[in-house]
Amino acid sequence: MRWRFGLADRMIALRVAAALSAAWFVLVGFDAITALVGQLANIGQGSYGFSEVLIYTVYTLPRRAYTLFPTAAVIGALLGLGALAASSELTALRAIGLSRARICVAAVAVIALLTLAMVIVAETIGPAGEEQAQTRAMEAKSSDIKSLRGSGLWAREGDTFLNAKQGNVVGRGADSTIELSDVTLYEFDQDGRLASIAVVQKALHHSGVWELRDVHRSRFGLREVVSEQVPEERWASRLNPDVLQLGVTRPRYLRMTELRNSLEYLVRNELDMGEFESAYWARIFYPFSTLVLCLAALPFAFGTLRSGGFGKRLFVGIVLGVGMFTAQTLSVNLAQVYHLDLRLAYGLPPLLVALVSWLHFRGRQ
């Protein structure tokens, strides 16, 4: 028999969409407020003021919406169907012949459309907004640092100019630092003449000092050029790595084409793919994880939540959403440490959640 999206399906979809939007708005709002408060500590660096903090936060909203959508989808699906169950409308829908599968399909249909919209956001306004946010913050905090599309990151310290084609933020939180690749240092003398050019494979910041690796330097005299090759040297520069980090887009904020190009570059130069590979597979598995998690959560609206209230539905949604993505983060970290296939790390947690949900409700039938 041919399936058509009827009036009952539209009612289910609208209820789920309304609940999802409310949960999504609250999650993104809290995240944005937290980010804004965190940026207040940077006010006073250069010309970075409260207006720049607000602009920075607004530009990052699409990325925050993309990141928090899976959790909002689970909570919204449970609250939407839970509201129907609490008002006995779900029972009425079952009485007129709608199966559980049909009701779940109607609920997941709207989630699938929004997931597709988030995939598009991740390739368009998400990266563009993040790039604008980081660029504006960086240029406001320091007039000596610029990020130019196509030519990489430019920074100046005294008579030395730095250009890095590739950059990566290593670590997270307070332990994060910056790693620059394909670095060129241009040093000028007091008369404005080019004194030396140093081509550096990699530059890392440790304990307040920059560490340069595989340095090929050419010094220009009046009538000669002297070249030297140094495996490793320290550069006593006062360039602030915290400001430089703003000019380096984190892998998880890049477009798919940029991630693929970065991975090809890292493979060619035998560099650690680390965060770039993880971000690539996270983007690939994003729709799958979201939809599987929602399908695993929906049966709760028919069973134990029928007599439950708002708090119970919200609690289950948070546990499923946060729990699954916490397990996924843990599995990805373990896969990176033990050099396992990241596809398994991203694919197994949602499948395990779905299996546990299916076994639980199968045993209750």
Buried (B, 14 or more C-beta within 10 A) or exposed (E): EEEEEEEBBEBBBEBBBBBBEBBBEEBBEEBBEEBBEEBEEBEEBBEBEEEBBEBBBBBBBBBBBBBBBBBBBBBBBBBBBBBBBBEEBBEEBBEEEBEBEBBBBBBBBBBBEBBEEBBEBBBEBBBBBBBBBBBBBBBBBBEBBBBEEEEBBBBBBEEBBBBBBBBBBBEEEEEEBBBBBBBBBBBBEEEEEEBBBBEBBBBBBEEEEBBBBEBEBEBBEEEEEEEEEEEEEEBEBEBBBBBBBBBBBBBBBBBBEBBEEBBEBBEEEEBEBBBBBBBBBBBBBBBBBBBBBBBBBBBBBBBBBBEBEEEBBBEBBBEBBEEBBEBBBEBBEEBBEEEEEBEBBBBBBBBBBBEEBEEBBEEEE
